[in-house]
Amino acid sequence: MIFKQAKVAFIDGVRTPFAKSPGPYGKLKAYDLGREALLALKQRNPIIQENCEQVTMGCVIHNAATSNVARESLIGAGYNLKTPASTVTQACISANRAITNTVEAIQAGVLKTAVAGGVESTSDAPVRISDNLKAVLLKAQKARGFKDYMALFKQFKFKDLVPVAPAIAEFSTGQTMGQDADRLAARFGVTRLEQDEFSLRSHQLATQAWEQGKFNQEVAPVISAPTFTPIEKDNTFYATSSIQKLSSLKPVFVRPNGTVTAGNASPLTDGASACLLMDIDEAEKQGYKPEVVIYGYSYSAHNPDGELLLGPAFTIPKLLNEAGLSIDDISVFEIHEAFAGQVLANLKALQNKEFCIEHLGLSDAFGEIPMDKINTEGGSLSLGHPFGATGGRLLIAAARRLSQSDGEYALISACAAGGQGSSILLKKITSTITKKTTKKKTTKKTAKKVTKKLAKKVNKKTTKKTSKKTTNKEK
């Protein structure tokens, strides 16, 4: 979906430091992390207290005590209690869904000011009891007298007391994401070395970005028990990583010949994100100067057996074609790094003519995305991946990178469990577009008004006029 009259502005975004699980957030619930992100966003934008009309957050692993974690986090952060809040889930693109649901509501005029993001705590993952023990306990509630209890005791087995760990496999296929990532890498010829090199790149860029202070404005410190020492940075990246260390790690999912290791896969992570989205007219009325709007989005669903992690390859062409844009028009790409092999396989899929014709309905390969546009400050491999919160991090990073660039468009994309994908397109609305882009647009507009014989002459005149205007401005 493309919004020709795009009027949803990204105003601000905050996230907690992302931390490995188990780790410093081990004593916290997802609710605690969501509360911290919402509170930090409100402290930076006081208008939220009275103007926010809705809060939507993504979450994958729900604690039964706070099943609507968005509402509980809102209450904990001291938001106006009259503000409705809901929690959505769509695996690793849960925050993406929270964001686009909010965008739709603002675009339709239902809302003017809202908050969207996500939260995840794998440290607080619910541990199930066995099915047999559950059945016995439910029957025990109706037991009456010694005979009933003895009958239930005979059904009970001590092995039933063993807790059932949360499943990390696809329900429909029984395979883990890591296994599918291995299959995907093999399918598109992504080598172990390529995966380790991409992972090292992610860690190095994340380290560099933190050293340069690029995350200072968007990462809010969290004080966590029992030490109450402020957590100020992600603890998920390795500043001293090397290709030698990464290449020494053994395969985790497909042994002994697999290529996915703990070093080229994103870690289990705890964290939260929150973004302030507003109607552009309302934002200006409140004194903001919006720079970026949500221009469109796309979702996909495909076979989870073999295509589980191909979300970006399905949604990027679909979204850009609908917008009438090409890869060259996009200055900033933020692509979720579930696995190094997954990112590289998606990039190769977009360059694979057979895949693009068979699966995307194109007449040729879609094209190559330059690596210098992708995740230039690290990604999920190094910054972590709290399932329900990653989409918020991607949006915050893409909006900031776009604002600081000379480009006009940014795109975020991610894969998700169940064989799903998401891409969201951002457009700059304030900063000056580069001269090159301006010339292209002027030429296209002029060419439509003249005959083929005069087109070249008019183009030359247009170029001269543009050059004179540029010279005058520089003077």
C-alpha positions as CSV (number, residue, x, y, z in Angstrom):
1,M,0.0,0.0,0.0
2,I,1.3,3.4,-1.0
3,F,-0.1,6.6,0.5
4,K,0.0,9.2,-2.3
5,Q,-1.1,11.8,0.3
6,A,1.1,10.5,3.0
7,K,0.4,12.4,6.2
8,V,1.8,10.2,9.0
9,A,5.0,11.7,10.3
10,F,7.6,9.9,12.4
11,I,8.3,12.4,15.2
12,D,10.6,10.6,17.6
13,G,11.6,7.1,18.8
14,V,13.3,5.6,21.9
15,R,14.4,2.2,22.8
16,T,16.0,0.5,25.8
17,P,19.5,-0.9,25.5
18,F,19.1,-4.4,24.1
19,A,20.6,-7.1,26.2
20,K,21.3,-10.8,25.8
21,S,19.1,-13.3,27.5
22,P,19.6,-14.4,30.2
23,G,21.4,-11.2,31.3
24,P,21.0,-7.9,33.1
25,Y,17.2,-7.9,32.5
26,G,16.8,-11.3,34.0
27,K,14.8,-10.0,37.0
28,L,12.4,-7.9,34.8
29,K,9.3,-8.8,32.9
30,A,8.5,-7.6,29.4
31,Y,6.1,-5.2,31.1
32,D,9.0,-3.5,32.9
33,L,10.9,-3.0,29.6
34,G,7.8,-1.7,27.8
35,R,7.2,0.7,30.6
36,E,10.7,2.1,30.4
37,A,10.5,2.7,26.7
38,L,7.1,4.4,26.9
39,L,8.2,6.5,29.9
40,A,11.4,7.7,28.1
41,L,9.4,8.7,25.0
42,K,6.9,10.6,27.1
43,Q,9.6,12.5,29.0
44,R,11.0,13.6,25.7
45,N,7.6,14.5,24.3
46,P,5.4,15.8,27.2
47,I,2.4,16.3,24.8
48,I,2.0,12.5,24.8
49,Q,0.4,12.8,28.3
50,E,-2.7,14.6,27.0
51,N,-2.6,14.2,23.3
52,C,-1.8,10.5,22.8
53,E,-4.9,8.7,21.6
54,Q,-3.6,5.2,21.4
55,V,-0.7,2.9,22.2
56,T,0.0,-0.3,20.2
57,M,2.9,-2.6,20.9
58,G,4.1,-5.8,19.4
59,C,5.0,-8.8,21.6
60,V,5.6,-12.5,20.8
61,I,6.3,-14.3,24.1
62,H,3.5,-13.3,26.4
63,N,3.5,-13.5,30.2
64,A,0.0,-14.5,31.2
65,A,0.0,-12.0,34.0
66,T,0.4,-9.1,31.5
67,S,-1.1,-10.6,28.3
68,N,-2.0,-7.1,27.1
69,V,1.5,-5.8,27.8
70,A,0.9,-2.5,26.0
71,R,-1.8,-1.5,28.4
72,E,0.1,-2.6,31.5
73,S,3.2,-0.8,30.3
74,L,1.1,2.3,29.6
75,I,-0.2,2.3,33.1
76,G,3.2,1.7,34.6
77,A,4.6,4.6,32.6
78,G,2.0,7.0,34.0
79,Y,0.2,7.7,30.8
80,N,-3.3,9.1,30.8
81,L,-5.5,6.2,31.9
82,K,-8.1,7.2,29.3
83,T,-5.6,6.2,26.5
84,P,-6.5,2.8,25.0
85,A,-3.7,0.3,24.4
86,S,-3.5,-3.0,22.6
87,T,-0.9,-5.7,21.9
88,V,-0.4,-7.3,18.5
89,T,1.7,-10.3,17.5
90,Q,3.1,-11.3,14.2
91,A,6.3,-13.0,15.2
92,C,9.5,-11.0,14.4
93,I,7.5,-8.3,12.6
94,S,5.1,-7.6,15.5
95,A,6.4,-4.1,16.0
96,N,6.1,-3.5,12.2
97,R,2.4,-4.5,12.5
98,A,1.9,-2.2,15.5
99,I,3.4,0.6,13.5
100,T,1.4,0.1,10.2
101,N,-1.8,-0.4,12.1
102,T,-1.2,2.9,13.8
103,V,-0.3,4.5,10.5
104,E,-3.5,3.3,8.9
105,A,-5.6,4.9,11.7
106,I,-3.8,8.2,11.5
107,Q,-3.9,8.2,7.7
108,A,-7.7,7.5,7.8
109,G,-8.2,10.5,10.2
110,V,-9.2,8.3,13.2
111,L,-6.2,9.3,15.2
112,K,-3.9,12.3,15.2
113,T,-1.3,11.3,17.8
114,A,-0.3,7.8,18.8
115,V,2.6,5.6,20.0
116,A,3.6,2.3,18.4
117,G,6.5,-0.1,19.1
118,G,7.1,-3.4,20.8
119,V,8.7,-5.3,23.7
120,E,10.2,-8.7,24.3
121,S,11.7,-10.5,27.2
122,T,13.0,-14.0,26.4
123,S,14.3,-14.0,30.0
124,D,10.6,-14.0,31.1
125,A,9.5,-16.7,28.7
126,P,6.7,-18.8,30.2
127,V,7.6,-22.4,31.1
128,R,4.8,-24.9,30.5
129,I,3.8,-27.9,32.5
130,S,3.3,-31.3,30.8
131,D,-0.1,-32.0,29.1
132,N,-0.7,-34.9,31.4
133,L,0.0,-32.9,34.6
134,K,-2.3,-30.2,33.3
135,A,-5.1,-32.7,32.8
136,V,-4.6,-34.1,36.3
137,L,-4.7,-30.6,37.9
138,L,-7.8,-29.6,36.0
139,K,-9.6,-32.8,37.1
140,A,-8.4,-32.3,40.7
141,Q,-10.5,-29.1,40.9
142,K,-13.6,-31.3,40.6
143,A,-12.4,-34.1,42.8
144,R,-14.6,-35.0,45.8
145,G,-13.3,-37.3,48.5
146,F,-10.5,-39.8,48.9
147,K,-11.5,-42.1,46.0
148,D,-11.4,-39.3,43.4
149,Y,-8.0,-38.2,44.6
150,M,-6.6,-41.7,44.6
151,A,-7.9,-42.2,41.0
152,L,-6.1,-39.0,39.9
153,F,-2.9,-40.0,41.8
154,K,-2.8,-43.3,39.7
155,Q,-2.8,-41.2,36.5
156,F,0.1,-39.0,37.8
157,K,3.6,-39.9,36.8
158,F,6.7,-38.2,38.3
159,K,8.1,-37.5,34.9
160,D,5.1,-35.2,34.4
161,L,6.8,-32.7,36.8
162,V,9.5,-32.0,34.3
163,P,8.8,-28.5,32.8
164,V,8.3,-28.1,29.1
165,A,10.7,-25.5,27.6
166,P,9.3,-23.0,25.1
167,A,9.4,-24.4,21.6
168,I,11.7,-22.6,19.1
169,A,10.6,-24.7,16.1
170,E,8.0,-23.8,13.5
171,F,4.7,-25.4,14.6
172,S,3.8,-26.3,11.0
173,T,7.1,-27.8,9.9
174,G,8.9,-28.8,13.2
175,Q,12.0,-27.1,11.9
176,T,13.9,-24.3,13.7
177,M,14.7,-21.0,12.1
178,G,18.4,-21.9,12.2
179,Q,17.8,-25.1,10.3
180,D,15.8,-23.1,7.6
181,A,18.6,-20.5,7.5
182,D,21.1,-23.3,6.7
183,R,18.9,-24.6,3.9
184,L,18.4,-21.1,2.6
185,A,22.1,-20.4,2.5
186,A,22.8,-23.6,0.7
187,R,20.0,-22.9,-1.8
188,F,21.4,-19.5,-2.8
189,G,25.1,-20.5,-2.5
190,V,25.9,-18.4,0.5
191,T,29.2,-19.7,1.9
192,R,30.2,-20.0,5.6
193,L,33.0,-17.4,5.0
194,E,30.4,-14.9,3.5
195,Q,28.2,-15.3,6.5
196,D,31.1,-14.8,9.0
197,E,32.3,-11.8,7.1
198,F,28.8,-10.2,7.1
199,S,28.5,-10.9,10.8
200,L,31.9,-9.3,11.5
201,R,30.8,-6.3,9.5
202,S,27.7,-6.0,11.6
203,H,29.7,-6.1,14.9
204,Q,32.3,-3.6,13.6
205,L,29.7,-1.1,12.4
206,A,27.7,-1.3,15.6
207,T,30.9,-0.8,17.6
208,Q,31.8,2.2,15.5
209,A,28.3,3.7,15.7
210,W,28.3,3.5,19.5
211,E,31.8,5.0,19.7
212,Q,30.6,7.9,17.5
213,G,27.5,8.5,19.7
214,K,25.0,7.7,17.0
215,F,22.7,5.9,19.4
216,N,22.9,8.3,22.3
217,Q,19.7,10.1,21.4
218,E,17.6,7.0,20.8
219,V,18.7,4.7,23.6
220,A,17.3,5.4,27.1
221,P,19.3,3.9,30.0
222,V,17.5,1.4,32.2
223,I,18.2,0.8,35.9
224,S,17.7,-2.9,36.7
225,A,17.6,-4.8,39.9
226,P,19.4,-6.3,41.8
227,T,22.5,-4.1,41.3
228,F,20.6,-1.0,40.2
229,T,23.5,0.0,37.9
230,P,22.3,1.9,34.9
231,I,22.4,-0.1,31.7
232,E,23.3,2.4,29.0
233,K,24.5,0.3,26.0
234,D,23.5,-2.8,24.1
235,N,25.6,-5.7,25.4
236,T,25.1,-7.7,22.3
237,F,27.9,-6.6,20.0
238,Y,31.6,-7.7,20.1
239,A,34.1,-4.9,19.6
240,T,37.0,-7.4,19.5
241,S,35.4,-10.0,17.2
242,S,37.5,-11.3,14.3
243,I,37.1,-13.5,11.3
244,Q,39.4,-16.0,13.0
245,K,37.1,-16.2,16.1
246,L,34.0,-16.5,14.0
247,S,35.4,-19.2,11.7
248,S,36.4,-21.3,14.7
249,L,32.8,-21.7,15.9
250,K,31.0,-25.0,15.2
251,P,27.6,-25.3,13.4
252,V,24.7,-25.1,15.8
253,F,21.6,-26.4,13.8
254,V,22.9,-28.7,11.1
255,R,25.8,-30.8,12.2
256,P,28.5,-31.3,11.2
257,N,28.3,-29.6,7.8
258,G,26.0,-26.7,8.5
259,T,27.1,-23.0,8.1
260,V,25.0,-21.3,10.7
261,T,26.8,-20.8,14.0
262,A,26.3,-18.8,17.2
263,G,28.5,-16.2,15.7
264,N,26.5,-15.5,12.5
265,A,23.1,-15.7,14.1
266,S,21.2,-13.0,16.2
267,P,21.2,-13.7,19.9
268,L,18.1,-14.2,22.1
269,T,17.5,-10.6,23.3
270,D,15.5,-8.6,25.8
271,G,14.4,-5.0,25.0
272,A,11.7,-2.5,24.0
273,S,11.0,0.3,21.5
274,A,8.5,3.1,21.2
275,C,7.8,5.5,18.4
276,L,5.7,8.7,18.3
277,L,3.6,9.0,15.1
278,M,1.5,12.0,14.3
279,D,-0.7,13.5,11.7
280,I,1.6,15.9,9.9
281,D,-0.7,19.0,10.4
282,E,-1.1,18.2,14.0
283,A,2.6,17.8,14.5
284,E,3.3,21.2,13.0
285,K,0.5,22.7,15.1
286,Q,2.2,21.2,18.2
287,G,5.5,22.9,17.3
288,Y,7.3,19.9,15.6
289,K,9.1,20.1,12.3
290,P,8.5,16.7,10.8
291,E,11.2,15.4,8.5
292,V,10.0,11.9,7.6
293,V,6.6,10.4,6.7
294,I,5.5,6.8,6.4
295,Y,5.0,6.5,2.6
296,G,3.8,2.9,2.3
297,Y,4.2,-0.7,3.4
298,S,3.9,-4.2,2.2
299,Y,3.4,-7.6,3.9
300,S,3.9,-11.1,2.4
301,A,3.1,-14.7,3.3
302,H,4.7,-17.7,1.7
303,N,5.6,-21.4,2.3
304,P,7.2,-21.7,5.7
305,D,8.9,-24.9,4.5
306,G,11.9,-23.5,2.5
307,E,10.7,-19.9,2.2
308,L,10.5,-19.1,5.9
309,L,13.1,-16.3,5.9
310,L,12.5,-14.8,2.5
311,G,10.3,-12.0,3.6
312,P,12.5,-9.1,2.3
313,A,12.8,-10.8,-1.1
314,F,9.0,-10.9,-1.4
315,T,8.1,-7.5,0.0
316,I,10.9,-5.2,-1.2
317,P,10.1,-5.6,-5.0
318,K,6.3,-5.5,-4.3
319,L,6.5,-2.3,-2.4
320,L,9.0,-0.5,-4.6
321,N,7.1,-1.5,-7.8
322,E,3.9,-0.2,-6.3
323,A,5.6,3.1,-5.5
324,G,7.2,3.4,-8.9
325,L,10.6,3.3,-7.4
326,S,13.8,1.3,-8.0
327,I,16.6,0.3,-5.8
328,D,18.6,3.3,-6.9
329,D,15.9,5.6,-5.4
330,I,16.4,4.2,-1.9
331,S,19.3,5.8,0.1
332,V,18.8,3.9,3.3
333,F,18.1,0.2,3.9
334,E,17.5,-1.3,7.3
335,I,17.1,-5.1,6.9
336,H,16.6,-7.3,9.9
337,E,19.5,-9.7,10.5
338,A,18.0,-12.8,11.9
339,F,21.0,-14.7,10.4
340,A,23.8,-13.5,8.3
341,G,22.9,-16.2,5.8
342,Q,19.3,-15.1,5.7
343,V,20.2,-11.5,4.8
344,L,22.7,-12.6,2.1
345,A,20.3,-15.2,0.7
346,N,17.6,-12.5,0.3
347,L,20.0,-10.2,-1.4
348,K,21.0,-13.0,-3.8
349,A,17.3,-13.9,-4.4
350,L,16.7,-10.4,-5.6
351,Q,19.5,-10.8,-8.2
352,N,18.3,-14.3,-9.2
353,K,16.3,-14.2,-12.5
354,E,14.7,-17.6,-12.0
355,F,13.5,-16.7,-8.5
356,C,12.1,-13.3,-9.5
357,I,10.2,-14.7,-12.5
358,E,8.8,-17.8,-10.7
359,H,8.0,-16.3,-7.3
360,L,7.6,-12.5,-7.9
361,G,6.1,-12.5,-11.3
362,L,8.8,-10.3,-12.7
363,S,10.3,-10.5,-16.2
364,D,13.9,-10.3,-14.9
365,A,16.0,-10.2,-11.8
366,F,15.0,-7.3,-9.5
367,G,18.5,-6.0,-8.9
368,E,21.3,-5.6,-6.5
369,I,21.1,-3.6,-3.3
370,P,24.5,-1.9,-2.7
371,M,26.0,-3.1,0.6
372,D,27.0,0.5,1.5
373,K,23.3,1.3,1.9
374,I,22.5,-1.6,4.2
375,N,22.6,-1.5,8.0
376,T,25.5,0.9,8.1
377,E,25.4,1.1,11.9
378,G,25.0,-2.6,12.6
379,G,22.0,-4.8,12.7
380,S,20.2,-7.5,14.7
381,L,23.3,-9.7,14.6
382,S,25.2,-7.2,16.7
383,L,22.5,-5.0,18.2
384,G,20.3,-7.9,19.2
385,H,16.8,-9.0,18.3
386,P,14.0,-8.7,20.9
387,F,11.3,-10.3,18.7
388,G,8.5,-7.9,19.4
389,A,10.6,-4.7,19.5
390,T,13.0,-5.0,16.5
391,G,10.6,-3.3,14.0
392,G,10.7,-0.2,16.2
393,R,14.5,-0.2,16.2
394,L,14.5,-0.5,12.5
395,L,12.1,2.5,12.1
396,I,14.1,4.7,14.5
397,A,17.4,3.9,12.8
398,A,16.1,4.3,9.2
399,A,14.4,7.6,10.0
400,R,17.5,9.1,11.6
401,R,19.8,7.8,8.8
402,L,17.4,9.2,6.2
403,S,17.2,12.6,7.9
404,Q,21.0,12.8,7.9
405,S,21.4,11.7,4.3
406,D,21.0,13.5,1.0
407,G,18.4,10.9,-0.1
408,E,14.7,11.0,-0.3
409,Y,13.6,7.4,0.6
410,A,14.4,4.8,3.2
411,L,13.2,1.2,3.5
412,I,13.0,-1.2,6.4
413,S,12.4,-4.9,5.9
414,A,12.2,-8.1,7.9
415,C,11.3,-11.8,7.8
416,A,9.2,-13.5,10.4
417,A,8.2,-17.0,11.6
418,G,5.4,-18.7,9.7
419,G,6.8,-17.6,6.4
420,Q,5.9,-13.9,6.5
421,G,7.6,-10.7,5.6
422,S,7.3,-6.9,6.0
423,S,8.7,-3.8,4.3
424,I,7.9,-0.2,5.2
425,L,8.8,2.8,3.0
426,L,9.8,6.2,4.4
427,K,10.0,9.5,2.6
428,K,11.8,12.7,3.5
429,I,9.7,15.8,3.4
430,T,11.9,18.7,4.5
431,S,15.6,18.4,3.6
432,T,16.8,19.3,0.2
433,I,16.9,16.5,-2.4
434,T,20.2,16.0,-4.2
435,K,20.8,17.8,-7.5
436,K,21.0,14.5,-9.3
437,T,17.4,13.6,-8.2
438,T,16.1,17.0,-9.0
439,K,17.4,16.9,-12.5
440,K,15.8,13.5,-13.1
441,K,12.5,14.7,-12.0
442,T,12.6,17.9,-14.0
443,T,13.6,16.0,-17.1
444,K,10.7,13.6,-16.7
445,K,8.2,16.4,-16.2
446,T,9.5,18.3,-19.2
447,A,9.6,15.3,-21.5
448,K,5.9,14.7,-21.1
449,K,5.1,18.2,-22.3
450,V,7.0,18.2,-25.6
451,T,7.3,16.2,-28.7
452,K,10.1,13.6,-29.3
453,K,11.9,16.0,-31.7
454,L,12.1,18.8,-29.1
455,A,12.8,16.7,-26.1
456,K,16.6,16.8,-26.2
457,K,16.6,20.6,-26.7
458,V,14.2,21.2,-23.8
459,N,16.2,18.9,-21.6
460,K,19.4,20.9,-22.3
461,K,17.6,24.2,-21.5
462,T,16.2,22.7,-18.3
463,T,19.7,21.6,-17.3
464,K,21.1,25.0,-17.9
465,K,18.4,26.7,-16.0
466,T,18.9,24.3,-13.1
467,S,22.6,25.0,-13.1
468,K,22.1,28.8,-13.1
469,K,19.6,28.5,-10.2
470,T,22.0,26.4,-8.3
471,T,24.9,28.8,-8.9
472,N,22.8,31.8,-7.8
473,K,21.8,29.9,-4.6
474,E,25.5,29.1,-3.9
475,K,26.4,32.7,-4.4
